[in-house]
């Protein structure tokens, strides 16, 4: 099957699975996922699978990327923070939907590779930083939307602080790896509203950066 046919098949599968936001589907269709996986897995780029990207990390399956992106309810004039750049695939998808994306990765090699991919694909509204994602990006706060692509028991307090009024934060949460759900938190006048959306399994959110944290 050709790459184009594989991509169309994936889009149809996402539609059948409940991804109804046409902007999310269009963004996924525009991003070449094969650029974000290891060469040995390129032939599986448009399968609905999570794939390894090195350093014990994975690129999430397309359905989970699409689901979290849809849950985030991104609009084109928004400023978004992503915690956990990984291969840069989620960042690339979001870059097609928001005004500005700030993304944090604790592993310098992953961050540098992701930055190169994003520049190659002309995702010029994305800024990558090597840092401790649990601390957010204070200089650019507040954010309209925050997405965390690793799991924790609770949302790091600094991320909630940096979420703007009426902001939305999407993050996998749970007490252990076998009991996680994608959660959507909304900051309202009445406080934080929480919704549990989808059972998942994600790598843990780890504080700190490797090596020292700094901007590129």
SULVENWO-V543712 format. One record per residue. N is the residue number from 1. SS is DSSP state (H for helix, E for strand, C for the rest). PHI is phi in radians with two decimals (NA if undefined). PSI is psi as a letter, one per 20 degrees, with the letter a starting at -180 (none if undefined). Layout:
# SULVENWO-V543712
{{N;SS;PHI;PSI} {N;SS;PHI;PSI}}
This chain:
# SULVENWO-V543712
{{1;C;NA;p} {2;C;-1.20;r} {3;H;-1.04;g} {4;H;-1.10;g} {5;H;-1.14;h} {6;H;-1.12;h} {7;H;-1.16;g} {8;H;-1.10;g} {9;H;-1.06;g} {10;H;-1.10;g} {11;H;-1.05;g} {12;H;-1.13;h} {13;H;-1.12;g} {14;H;-1.11;g} {15;H;-1.04;g} {16;H;-1.12;h} {17;C;-1.52;j} {18;C;1.83;j} {19;C;-1.48;o} {20;C;-1.89;i} {21;C;-1.27;o} {22;H;-1.15;h} {23;H;-1.21;h} {24;H;-1.14;g} {25;H;-1.09;h} {26;H;-1.15;h} {27;H;-1.13;g} {28;H;-1.13;h} {29;H;-1.15;h} {30;H;-1.41;i} {31;C;-1.68;p} {32;C;-1.36;n} {33;H;-1.08;h} {34;H;-1.08;h} {35;H;-1.26;i} {36;H;-1.93;j} {37;C;-1.99;r} {38;C;-1.10;q} {39;H;-0.92;h} {40;H;-1.19;i} {41;H;-1.93;j} {42;H;-1.03;h} {43;H;-1.25;i} {44;H;-1.87;j} {45;C;-1.03;h} {46;C;-1.87;j} {47;C;-1.43;q} {48;C;-1.46;m} {49;C;-2.31;q} {50;C;-1.38;q} {51;E;-2.31;q} {52;E;-1.23;q} {53;E;-2.17;j} {54;E;1.70;r} {55;C;1.03;k} {56;C;1.25;j} {57;E;-1.88;r} {58;E;-2.31;q} {59;E;-1.60;p} {60;C;-1.11;q} {61;C;-1.11;q} {62;H;-0.94;h} {63;H;-1.08;g} {64;H;-1.19;g} {65;H;-1.03;g} {66;H;-1.12;g} {67;H;-1.12;g} {68;H;-1.16;h} {69;H;-1.14;g} {70;H;-1.10;g} {71;H;-1.13;h} {72;H;-1.25;h} {73;C;0.99;l} {74;C;-1.37;p} {75;C;-2.05;q} {76;C;-1.18;h} {77;C;-1.69;j} {78;C;-1.52;q} {79;E;-1.82;p} {80;E;-2.13;q} {81;E;-1.94;p} {82;E;-2.01;p} {83;E;-1.88;o} {84;C;1.80;m} {85;C;-1.13;g} {86;C;1.02;c} {87;C;-1.36;i} {88;C;1.70;j} {89;H;-1.17;g} {90;H;-1.05;h} {91;H;-1.08;g} {92;H;-1.10;g} {93;H;-1.09;g} {94;H;-1.13;h} {95;H;-1.08;h} {96;C;-1.42;i} {97;C;-2.12;i} {98;C;-2.22;r} {99;C;-1.34;g} {100;E;-2.59;p} {101;E;-2.13;p} {102;E;-1.92;p} {103;E;-2.26;p} {104;E;-2.06;p} {105;E;-2.33;p} {106;C;-1.49;h} {107;E;-1.68;o} {108;H;-0.99;g} {109;H;-1.03;g} {110;H;-1.11;g} {111;H;-1.09;g} {112;H;-1.16;g} {113;H;-1.12;g} {114;H;-1.12;g} {115;H;-1.06;g} {116;H;-1.10;g} {117;H;-1.08;g} {118;H;-1.14;h} {119;H;-1.18;g} {120;H;-1.04;h} {121;C;-1.55;j} {122;C;1.06;k} {123;C;-1.54;m} {124;C;-1.36;i} {125;C;-1.69;j} {126;E;-1.97;p} {127;E;-2.07;p} {128;E;-1.85;p} {129;E;-2.36;q} {130;E;-1.59;o} {131;C;-2.94;r} {132;C;-1.45;o} {133;H;-1.11;h} {134;H;-1.17;i} {135;H;-1.66;i} {136;C;1.19;b} {137;C;-2.44;m} {138;H;-1.00;h} {139;H;-1.11;h} {140;H;-1.78;i} {141;C;-1.22;q} {142;C;-1.46;q} {143;E;-1.91;q} {144;E;-1.25;h} {145;E;-2.47;q} {146;E;-2.32;p} {147;E;-2.16;p} {148;E;-2.05;p} {149;E;-1.85;k} {150;E;-2.54;q} {151;E;-1.69;q} {152;E;-2.53;r} {153;C;-1.21;h} {154;C;-2.48;r} {155;C;-1.28;p} {156;C;-0.96;p} {157;H;-0.96;h} {158;H;-1.15;h} {159;H;-1.21;g} {160;H;-1.11;h} {161;H;-1.09;h} {162;C;-1.55;j} {163;E;-1.46;p} {164;E;-1.22;r} {165;E;-1.03;p} {166;E;1.11;j} {167;E;-1.35;r} {168;E;-2.19;p} {169;E;-2.15;p} {170;E;-2.09;p} {171;E;-2.77;p} {172;E;-1.29;p} {173;E;-2.42;q} {174;E;2.91;r} {175;E;-1.28;h} {176;E;-2.79;r} {177;C;-1.05;h} {178;C;-1.61;j} {179;E;-2.44;m} {180;E;-2.13;q} {181;E;-2.44;q} {182;E;-1.25;p} {183;E;-1.92;q} {184;E;-2.05;p} {185;E;-1.96;p} {186;E;-2.09;p} {187;E;-1.58;o} {188;E;-2.06;r} {189;C;-1.09;h} {190;C;-1.55;i} {191;E;2.11;b} {192;E;-1.61;p} {193;E;-1.72;p} {194;E;-2.12;p} {195;E;-2.28;p} {196;E;-1.67;p} {197;E;-1.96;g} {198;E;-2.79;p} {199;E;-1.17;p} {200;E;-2.56;r} {201;C;-2.34;o} {202;C;-2.16;q} {203;C;-1.15;q} {204;E;-1.28;q} {205;C;-1.37;o} {206;C;-1.98;p} {207;C;-1.18;r} {208;C;1.60;r} {209;C;-2.19;q} {210;E;-2.21;p} {211;C;-1.32;d} {212;C;-1.18;q} {213;C;-1.39;p} {214;E;-2.91;r} {215;E;-1.42;r} {216;C;-1.34;none}}
